[in-house]
Amino acid sequence: MSVEIKVPVLGESVTSATVTRWLKQPGEKITADEPVVELETDKISVEVPASASGILGAPKVADGQDVPVGTVLAEIDTGAGAQPSSATPGPQAPREASGPLPRPTEIPAAQQHAPMPAAARLLEENGLQSADIGQGSGLDGRVTKGDVLAFLERERPLPETTHRAAPPAVQPGPKPTPTPQAKPSSTTGDAREQRVPMTRLRQTIASRLKEAQNTAAILTTFNEVDMSAAKALRADYRELFEKKYGVKLGFMSIFARAVIEALREFPAINAEIDGNDVIYRSFVNLGIAVGSSRGLVVPVLHDADQMNFAELERRIGDYGQRARDGSLKLNELSGGTFSITNGGVFGSLLSTPILNAPQSAILGMHTIQDRPIALNGQVVIRPMMYIALSYDHRLIDGREAVSFLVRIKQYVEDPRRLLLEV
């Protein structure tokens, strides 16, 4: 009997990956859940485990090949794997006198710092060397495809009009020749225009966002939050909180708890449309959007409704760091039921976030800014934040969306309500 090893689901915004190397060789005996092959996506590198114990068959895809989700990578002969380990072994290569053969998972010393196959191909296509990228984020510091894409995004030359000095008024010099990287537009022939291919990551992001707009009836509602009480809470308990739990108390855990409590009151916002059915959940898998050099990723806090403030802060901080390192696992990027994105860390005052499909709503946080507001008949200065809720109007009515956002406002403006659950 044979069992297939397939490319698993690689996250809610990733549809394919590149085979970087095989960790096991054909004919080798493997056990269930043992890593067999390493894949690389635009965002992370992952190891695909064996789905059963047995003997590994010949690979169906080669190193460096791009494979979509669901592709069969190899097969495992479970009948052969059930044989005892004392079975007659097949022919082996002669062993050197210096010691045992290296494990198949080991990388030869000369290749330990070589770029991943997909990265090497991108480097060659763009006339780059791995030294141009520097330290990679892959295993043993190897340069990954995501590292190259991030480098190309950062180092992409600006259009000539943004940095060319104006010609002198008298005796102008000859018109400067465009650099080799600046390719004139094929439609106008204007040397001031530049045509640059979209990276694979940017194409994936564009496709996902357009798919969400084409599928859902997206509408956004707004409100503003007085952050005075939340800031006072942090100031009063910051040192005690960090001393007891080893993590800093931030605003994200306050908003996360507010979202969790509000979702219990408005379950449709935590639900999902599946064909002609609606899936309601009694749990909350909270996605927290994180920006990295590879692009936007949304790691998921599974069963976030069971976490306290300290656990939320700890997991959010850990996911944020590993998202930037590209070391998130597959199950940490999927299964979300609701997401939070914080554009305030980049200075955004107001925005309309796009749904993270197939979820039905997303909360957008923004920068905190001192503004004058009317309070008890007086004009006072308060630290204010605009918040936005984008939602799928096919499932969520305006009354529910507005009430949900108002409830979050009430929780954040008076965090004591979170403790009393009122």
PAMARSE-10157 format. One record per atom (N, C-alpha, C): x, y, z. Coordinates in steps of 0.2 Angstrom, whole numbers, plus 5000, padded with zeros to 4 digits. Atoms other than C-alpha are relative to their C-alpha. Layout:
% PAMARSE-10157
XYZ/...
//
This chain:
% PAMARSE-10157
500449945000/500050005000/500450065000/499649945001/500650174995/499650065003/500349944998/500350345004/500450064997/499749955003/500650504996/500250065004/499849944997/501650655002/499850064996/500249945004/500850814996/500250075003/499849944997/501250994997/499450035004/500549984995/500251055012/499750074999/500349935000/499151215014/500650045003/499449964998/500551345016/499850075002/500349934998/499451485023/499550034996/500649975004/497951585018/500250044994/499849955006/498951695005/500549974996/499550035004/500151564998/499749944997/500350065004/499651444984/500649964997/499550045003/501351374979/500750015004/499349994996/503151344985/500549974995/499450025004/504851294978/500349945004/499750054996/505651124983/500850025000/499349984999/507351174990/500549945001/499650065000/508051004995/499649945004/500250064997/507650825000/500449985006/499650024994/508050775018/500149935000/500050075000/507750595015/500149974992/499950035007/508350485000/499649944998/500550065002/507350354990/500349945002/499850074998/507350184997/500250005008/499949994993/507650255015/499449995004/500650014996/506550195029/499950065004/500249944997/505650345037/499449985005/500550014996/504450355051/499550065000/500649955001/502750455052/500350075004/499849934998/503050645055/500750025000/499349995001/504850635051/500150054994/500049955005/505350785040/500349964994/499850035006/505650725022/500350054995/499849965005/505750875011/499950075002/500149934998/506051065013/499750044994/500349955005/504951195004/500150075002/499949934999/505251375002/499450044997/500549955003/503851505000/500250075000/499849935000/503851694998/500150025007/500049974994/503751715016/500349955005/499750054995/504351555026/500349944996/499850075002/505351395024/499749955004/500450054996/504451235030/500349934998/499950075002/504851055031/499449965000/500650045001/503550935025/500149935003/499850074996/503450775037/499749954996/500350075003/503050595031/499349995003/500650014998/501250555032/499949935003/500150074997/501550375037/500749975000/499450045000/502950255041/500149954994/499950055006/503750155027/500750024997/499449995004/505050165013/499850054995/500149945005/505250325003/500149984993/499950015007/504950314985/500450054996/499749955004/505750414971/499750065000/500349935001/505450604971/499650014994/500349995006/504150654959/500150074997/499849935002/504850834958/500750015002/499249994999/506650894957/500150075005/499849944996/507551024968/499950064995/500149945003/507151204963/499350004996/500650005004/505451154955/499550045004/500649974997/503951264959/499449955000/500650054999/502451164965/499450035003/500649974997/500651214969/499849965006/500350044994/499751164985/499649944997/500350065002/499150984983/500449954996/499650045004/500550924972/500349945004/499750064997/501150744975/500850015000/499350005000/502950754980/500449935000/499750065000/503350574983/499549955003/500450054997/502550414989/500449955005/499750044995/502850305004/499749935000/500250075000/502750115003/499949985007/500150024993/501950075020/500149935001/499950084999/501949885017/500849995001/499350014999/503849895015/500250025007/499849974994/503950005030/499849965006/500350044994/503049885041/500549945001/499650064999/504449755038/500550025006/499649994995/505649735053/500750034997/499449975003/507249835052/500649964999/499550055001/508249675052/500049974993/500150035007/507649645034/500750014996/499449995004/509049625021/500150074997/499949935002/509749795017/500150004992/499849995007/509949854999/500750014999/499349995001/511649884991/500150075003/499849944997/512550025000/500750024997/499349985003/514050134994/500549985005/499550024995/515650085002/500250065005/499949954995/516050175018/500850015001/499349984999/517650275020/500349985007/499750024994/518850225033/500050065005/500049944995/518750405041/499450005004/500650004996/517050375048/499449984996/500650025004/515250345044/499750054995/500349965005/514250415030/499650065003/500449954997/513450585033/499349995000/500750005001/511650595037/499750034994/500349975006/510550635022/499850075001/500249934999/509950795031/500650055001/499449955000/511750865032/500150034994/499849965006/512350995020/500750005000/499350005001/514050975013/500350075002/499749934997/515251115021/500050054994/500049955005/515451195004/499450034998/500749985002/513551215002/499750035006/500449974995/513151275019/499850075000/500249935000/513151455015/499850024992/500349995006/512551434997/499350025000/500749985000/510951514992/499549944999/500550055002/509351404991/499950004992/500150005008/508951344973/499650054997/500449955002/507551464971/500350075000/499749945000/508551604977/500650014995/499449995005/510051564966/499750014993/500349995007/508851564951/499950084999/500249925000/508251744956/500650044999/499349965000/510051804959/500250004993/499750005007/510551744942/499650044995/500449965005/509051824933/500150075001/499949924998/509451994942/500750025000/499349985000/511251984940/500350025006/499749994994/511651974958/500449945003/499650054996/512751884970/499749995007/500350014993/512251804987/500450055005/499749954996/513551924994/499750075000/500449935000/512452074989/499450005005/500650014995/511052005000/500350005007/499750004993/512151975015/499749935004/500350064996/511551855029/499349984998/500750025002/510051755024/499649985006/500450024995/508651705034/499849925001/500150085000/508651515030/500549975004/499650044995/509451375039/500850014998/499249995000/511351405043/500150074996/499849935003/511151585036/499950004992/500050015007/510751525018/499550064998/500449955003/509951665007/499449964997/500650035003/508151615003/499750054994/500349965005/507051674989/499650065003/500249954997/506151785001/500550065001/499549954999/507751875005/500250044994/499949975006/508051904987/499550054998/500549965002/506351974984/500050065004/500049954996/506452084999/500650054998/499549955002/508152154993/499850034993/500249975006/507452184976/499550065001/500549954998/505952284984/500450065002/499649954997/507252384994/500450044995/499449975004/508552414981/499750024993/500349995006/507352444966/500150084998/499949935001/507952604958/499450054999/500549965000/506852754959/500050034992/500149975006/506152834943/500550064999/499549945001/507352964935/499850065002/500349944999/506153104938/500150025008/500049994993/506353084957/500750035003/499449994998/508153114958/500550044995/499649975005/508753204942/500050075002/500049934999/509353384945/499850044994/500349955005/508553524935/500650024996/499549985004/509653574920/500150085001/499949934999/510453744921/499750054995/500349965004/509653894914/500450024994/499649985005/511053944903/500549944998/499650055003/512053824891/499849935003/500150074997/511153664896/500449954997/499650065002/512153504895/499649954996/500350055004/511753354885/499549965004/500550044996/510253254890/500349945003/499750064997/510753114902/499749944998/500250065003/510752944896/499749955006/500350044995/509552824906/500549945002/499650054997/510352694917/499849934996/500250065003/510352514910/499449975004/500550034996/509152464924/499350034998/500649965002/507852594918/499849984993/500350025007/506852514904/499550044998/500649955002/505852634894/499449964999/500650035001/504052594892/499949984993/500150025007/503552494877/499550044997/500549965003/502052604874/500150074998/499949935001/502652774875/500750024998/499349985002/504552764873/500350065004/499849954996/504752894886/500649985005/499550024996/506452884895/499950015007/500149984993/505752954911/499649955003/500450054997/504652804913/500549935001/499750064998/505252634921/499649955000/500450064999/504552464919/500449955004/499750054995/504952344933/499549945001/500550064999/504252164934/499850005007/500350014994/503152134949/500349935003/499750064997/503952014962/499449955001/500550054999/503051844965/499650025006/500449984994/502551904982/499550054999/500549955001/501752064976/499549984996/500550035004/500851964963/499549965004/500450034996/500151854976/499650045005/500449954996/499651994987/499450034996/500549975004/498752084973/499449954998/500550055002/497851924968/499549995006/500450014994/497251894986/499550065001/500449954998/496652064989/499450024995/500550005005/495752074972/499449955001/500550064999/494951904976/499550025005/500449984995/494251974992/499550054998/500449955002/493552124984/499549984995/500550035005/492752024970/499549955003/500550054997/491951894982/499650035005/500449974995/491351994997/499850074999/500349935000/490252144999/500350045006/499649974995/491552245009/499750075001/500249944998/490952395019/500450025006/499649984995/491852495032/499750055005/500349954995/491252585048/500650025005/499549974996/492252695059/499850035007/500249974993/492352755077/500750035002/499449974997/493652845088/500049985008/499950034993/494352785105/500450055004/499649964995/494952895120/500449955003/499550054997/496552805125/500250025007/499749984994/496752895141/500049955006/500050064995/496152745152/500549954999/499650055001/497152625143/500850025001/499349974999/498752735144/500150005007/499950004992/498452755163/500149935002/499950074998/498252565165/500749984999/499350025002/499952535156/500550045005/499649964995/500752675167/500049975007/500050024993/500152605183/500249935001/499950074999/500452425180/500649974996/499550025005/501852415167/500649965004/499550034996/503252375180/499849935003/500250064997/502252245190/499849954995/500250055005/501552165174/500749974997/499450035003/503352145167/500449965005/499750044995/504052085183/499749935001/500450064999/502751955185/500049954994/500150045006/502551895167/500650004996/499450005004/504151935159/499950034993/500149965006/503352035145/499750075001/500249934999/502852215143/499250004998/500749995001/501052265144/499950064994/500249965006/500452345127/499350014999/500749995002/498952405119/499749954996/500350065005/498752255107/499649955004/500450044996/498252145121/499450025003/500649974998/496952265127/499550004995/500450005006/496252275110/499849934998/500150075001/496352085108/499549985005/500550024995/495352055124/499350034998/500749975001/494052185119/499749974994/500350035006/493852105102/499749935002/500350074998/493651925110/499350015004/500649994996/492351995122/499450024995/500549975005/491452085108/499749944995/500250065004/491451925097/499549965003/500550044997/490551835110/499350025000/500749975000/489151955110/499750014993/500350005007/489051965091/500449954996/499750065003/489451795084/500050004992/500050005007/489051835066/500750034997/499449975002/490651935065/500649955000/499550054999/491651785070/499849944995/500250065004/490751675057/500350014993/499850005007/491051635039/499549974995/500550025005/490051605023/500449944996/499750055004/490351435015/499449974995/500650025005/489251414999/499450035002/500749974998/487451435005/499949995007/500050014993/487951395023/500450065004/499649954996/488551505037/500349965006/499650044995/489851425049/500150055006/499949964994/489751495067/500449965005/499450034995/491151465080/499950025007/500049994993/491151455098/500750015003/499349994999/493051495098/500250064996/499749955004/494151635092/500749984999/499450005002/495651615082/500250064997/499949935002/496351785081/500750014996/499449985004/497551845067/500250075001/499749934999/498751985070/500550014994/499649985006/499452065054/500750025002/499349984998/501352085055/500350014993/499649985006/502352175042/500749985000/499350035000/504052095037/500350024993/499749995006/505352115024/499849964994/500350055005/504451975014/499350024998/500649985001/502852065015/499549995006/500550014994/501252055026/499849935001/500250074998/500951895035/499550015006/500550004995/499551855047/500049945005/500050064995/500051735061/499350005004/500650014996/498551665071/500149975007/500150034993/498251645089/499549965001/500650055000/497251485090/499850005007/500350004994/496051485104/500250065005/499849944996/496451665109/499550025006/500549984995/494851675119/500249965007/499850034994/495651555132/500750035003/499349974998/497251675134/499850065004/500149944996/497451805147/500550054997/499649945003/498351975144/500749984999/499350015000/500051905148/500249954994/499950055005/499851755136/499950034993/500149975007/499151865122/500750044999/499449965001/500651985124/500649964998/499450045002/501951845124/499949974993/500150035006/501151755109/500150054994/500049955005/500951915099/500850024999/499349985000/502751965103/500549954996/499650055003/503451795098/499849994993/500250015007/502451785082/500350064996/499749955004/503051955077/500749994998/499350015001/504851915079/500149944995/499950065005/504651745070/499850024993/500249985007/503751825056/500550044996/499549965003/505151945053/500649954998/499550055001/506351795054/499849954995/500250055005/505351695042/500049935003/500050074997/505251545054/499349985003/500750024998/503351535057/499849934997/500250065002/502551365055/499450004996/500650005004/501151315043/499450015004/500650004996/499851295057/499950075003/500049944996/500251465064/499850064995/500249955005/499751555047/499349984997/500750015002/498051475045/499549995005/500650014995/496351445053/499750065004/500249944997/496051625058/499250014999/500749995001/494251675061/499950085000/500049935000/494551865064/500750035000/499349975000/496051985061/500050075003/499949934998/496752145068/500650024996/499449975004/497952255058/500150075003/499849934997/498852405066/500450044996/499649955004/499352535054/500350065004/499849944996/499652655068/500849995001/499350004999/501452585070/500450034994/499649975006/501852655053/499750085000/500249935000/500952825057/499350014997/500749995004/499252795048/499550035005/500649974996/497852905055/499449974999/500650035001/496452815046/500149964993/499950045006/496252675033/499449965000/500650055000/494952545027/500349944998/499650065001/495752375029/499549954996/500450055004/495252235017/500049945003/500250064996/494552075023/500649954998/499650065000/495751925026/499649944998/500450065002/494751795016/500249945003/500750005001/493851685020/499650045006/500349974995/493551785036/499550064998/500649965002/492051905037/500150075003/499849934998/492852055046/500750015003/499349984998/494452145051/500050065003/499949944996/494852275064/500650044998/499449965001/496052415059/500150055006/499849954995/496952515073/500550054996/499649955003/497852675070/500450045005/499649974996/499052795077/499650045006/500349964994/498652885094/500250074999/499949935001/498553075092/499650045005/500449954996/498153215104/499650044996/500449965004/496653295098/499550045005/500549964996/495353425105/499349964999/500750035000/493653335110/499650045005/500549974996/492053395118/499949955006/500150054995/491953315135/499650045006/500449974995/490553365148/499950084999/500149935001/490253535139/500750045000/499449965000/492153575139/500449974994/499550025006/493453565125/500749985004/499450024996/494853455132/500549964994/499550035004/496453375124/500049935003/499950074998/496453185124/500449964995/499750045005/497453045116/499549964996/500650035004/496252985102/500349954995/499850055006/496352835090/499449994996/500650025005/495252805075/500149934999/500050075001/494752625073/499549994994/500450025006/493952545058/499849935000/500250075001/492952385055/499849994993/500250025007/492852315037/499749935001/500450064999/491552185036/499649984993/500350025006/490652075023/499250015001/500749984999/488952145021/499549954998/500450065002/488251985014/499849965007/500150034994/488351915032/499850045006/500149964994/488452055044/499650074998/500449945001/487152195045/500450065003/499749944998/487652375048/499950015008/500149994993/486852375065/500549955004/499550044996/487952225071/500750034999/499349975001/489552305064/500150065004/499949944996/489252475072/500049985007/500050024993/488752395088/500649965003/499450034999/490252285088/500650055001/499449955000/491452435085/499850045006/500149964994/490552535099/500249965006/499850044994/490752385111/500850005001/499350005000/492652385107/500250075003/499949934998/492652575110/499950005008/500150004993/491852545127/500549965004/499550054996/493052405133/500650045000/499449975000/494552505128/500050065004/500149944996/493952665136/499949995007/500150024993/493552575152/500249935001/499850075000/494652425153/499749955006/500350044994/493852375170/499449964998/500650045002/492352315160/500349934997/499750075003/493552175152/500049955006/499950044994/493852115170/499349975003/500650024997/492052115175/499549974995/500450035005/491452055158/499350034999/500749975000/490052185157/500150064994/
//
